[in-house]
């Protein structure tokens, strides 16, 4: 299932409210700032992964990644060979 940062924030908010916690209370329990908590619930895509994981841990939520085979089967872009002929000796 794919979902946006906004949808993830909505799920976090729903779980917080179901536990009767304010944003400040949850932020304190997760060891994060209240601004980070606000940003997470409002779908800011710049929220750090460790912030998300700390909040989810307090809420008893899990993060699951499915379909690993499809991800690993995705062709990787071939890296062009490094041309060293034009580099000075100290960079080799």
KAJO-V177078 format. One record per helix or strand of 2 or more residues. SS is the DSSP state (alpha for helix, beta for strand). FROM is the first residue (numbers start at 1). LEN is the number of residues. If there is no record, write none. Layout:
# KAJO-V177078
ss=SS from=FROM len=LEN
ss=SS from=FROM len=LEN
This chain:
# KAJO-V177078
ss=alpha from=5 len=14
ss=alpha from=23 len=8
ss=alpha from=34 len=8
ss=alpha from=49 len=11
ss=alpha from=68 len=5
ss=alpha from=89 len=3
